[in-house]
Amino acid sequence: MLAAIALPAIPRSTSRQQLEAYAAETAALLNTDQENARRNHRDVATTVDALSRTIRSGATGLVVRLPSDVTVRAAFAARCQDRAAGTAIHHLASGMSCGGAIELLRPGEGFQIKVNWLTGGAEVVPIH
């Protein structure tokens, strides 16, 4: 009976498979924004809030919310089309982007989602 009470109180950490799924979801969101920018001939920004661990689509408004045991780090272009890029990855109407990278980390492992500036496409790579 004690185990039934104690087990729910034990915090569950994000597994490697869950972390990879979050990375794939983030890449899909980025690729959707890139495709939307190209198809609709307008710039779209995917915003990243590392402190609140959220990534928001500029095209659909969908948000990837990451659990508290996942650390988010992001690298953005300093400038994009002659203006400050801020805390977003910008997808251009041409299909290109200003590039950037988002890292999803937990102790001992992580995944990086890289956005290619030329193609605008996002890919997931493991961090060792």
C-alpha positions as CSV (number, residue, x, y, z in Angstrom):
1,M,0.0,0.0,0.0
2,L,2.9,2.3,0.7
3,A,4.2,1.9,-2.8
4,A,0.8,3.0,-4.3
5,I,1.1,6.2,-2.3
6,A,4.8,6.9,-2.9
7,L,5.1,6.0,-6.6
8,P,2.8,8.8,-7.9
9,A,4.9,11.3,-6.0
10,I,8.2,10.3,-7.8
11,P,8.8,12.8,-10.5
12,R,9.1,11.3,-14.0
13,S,11.8,12.6,-16.2
14,T,11.6,13.0,-19.9
15,S,12.9,9.8,-21.7
16,R,15.3,9.9,-24.6
17,Q,12.4,8.8,-26.9
18,Q,10.2,11.6,-25.6
19,L,13.0,14.1,-26.1
20,E,13.5,12.9,-29.7
21,A,9.7,13.2,-30.3
22,Y,9.8,16.8,-29.0
23,A,12.7,17.5,-31.4
24,A,10.8,15.9,-34.3
25,E,7.7,18.0,-33.4
26,T,9.8,21.2,-33.3
27,A,11.3,20.4,-36.7
28,A,7.9,19.7,-38.2
29,L,6.7,23.1,-36.8
30,L,9.7,24.8,-38.4
31,N,9.2,23.1,-41.7
32,T,5.5,24.0,-41.7
33,D,6.4,27.7,-41.2
34,Q,9.0,27.5,-44.0
35,E,6.5,25.9,-46.4
36,N,3.8,28.5,-45.4
37,A,6.2,31.4,-46.1
38,R,7.1,30.0,-49.5
39,R,3.6,29.1,-50.5
40,N,2.0,32.4,-49.3
41,H,4.9,34.6,-50.5
42,R,5.3,36.2,-47.0
43,D,7.9,36.0,-44.3
44,V,7.0,33.9,-41.2
45,A,8.8,33.9,-37.9
46,T,9.0,30.9,-35.5
47,T,9.6,32.3,-32.0
48,V,11.5,30.6,-29.3
49,D,11.2,31.4,-25.6
50,A,13.9,29.4,-23.9
51,L,12.8,30.5,-20.4
52,S,9.3,29.3,-20.7
53,R,10.4,26.4,-22.9
54,T,8.0,27.2,-25.8
55,I,8.3,27.3,-29.5
56,R,5.5,29.0,-31.4
57,S,4.6,28.8,-35.1
58,G,4.2,32.1,-36.8
59,A,2.0,30.6,-39.4
60,T,-0.4,28.4,-37.4
61,G,0.0,29.7,-33.8
62,L,0.7,26.1,-32.7
63,V,3.0,25.8,-29.7
64,V,5.5,23.1,-28.6
65,R,5.6,23.2,-24.8
66,L,8.6,21.4,-23.3
67,P,8.6,19.8,-19.8
68,S,10.5,21.5,-17.0
69,D,13.4,18.9,-17.1
70,V,14.2,19.9,-20.7
71,T,16.6,22.8,-21.2
72,V,16.1,24.9,-24.4
73,R,19.0,26.8,-26.0
74,A,18.7,28.7,-29.3
75,A,21.1,30.4,-31.7
76,F,19.7,33.0,-34.1
77,A,21.1,35.0,-36.9
78,A,22.2,38.4,-35.5
79,R,20.6,40.2,-38.5
80,C,18.0,39.1,-41.0
81,Q,17.2,41.1,-44.1
82,D,19.0,44.2,-42.7
83,R,17.2,44.1,-39.3
84,A,17.7,42.5,-35.9
85,A,16.5,38.9,-35.9
86,G,15.5,38.9,-32.2
87,T,14.4,35.6,-30.7
88,A,13.0,34.0,-33.8
89,I,13.9,31.9,-36.8
90,H,12.8,33.8,-39.8
91,H,11.5,32.0,-42.9
92,L,11.5,34.1,-46.0
93,A,9.0,34.2,-48.8
94,S,11.7,33.0,-51.2
95,G,11.9,29.6,-49.4
96,M,15.2,30.5,-47.7
97,S,15.5,31.4,-44.1
98,C,17.9,33.4,-41.8
99,G,18.9,30.1,-40.3
100,G,19.4,29.1,-36.7
101,A,19.4,26.2,-34.3
102,I,17.4,25.0,-31.3
103,E,18.8,22.6,-28.8
104,L,16.6,20.5,-26.5
105,L,18.7,19.1,-23.7
106,R,18.4,16.9,-20.6
107,P,21.3,15.6,-18.5
108,G,23.7,13.6,-20.7
109,E,22.0,14.0,-24.0
110,G,20.0,16.2,-26.4
111,F,19.0,17.0,-29.9
112,Q,19.7,19.9,-32.1
113,I,17.2,21.2,-34.7
114,K,19.2,23.0,-37.4
115,V,17.5,25.3,-39.9
116,N,19.5,25.6,-43.1
117,W,19.6,29.2,-44.3
118,L,19.6,28.3,-48.0
119,T,16.8,25.7,-48.1
120,G,14.9,26.8,-45.0
121,G,14.5,23.2,-44.1
122,A,14.9,21.9,-40.5
123,E,16.7,18.7,-39.5
124,V,17.2,16.9,-36.2
125,V,20.6,15.7,-35.1
126,P,21.6,14.1,-31.8
127,I,24.0,15.8,-29.5
128,H,26.5,13.5,-27.8
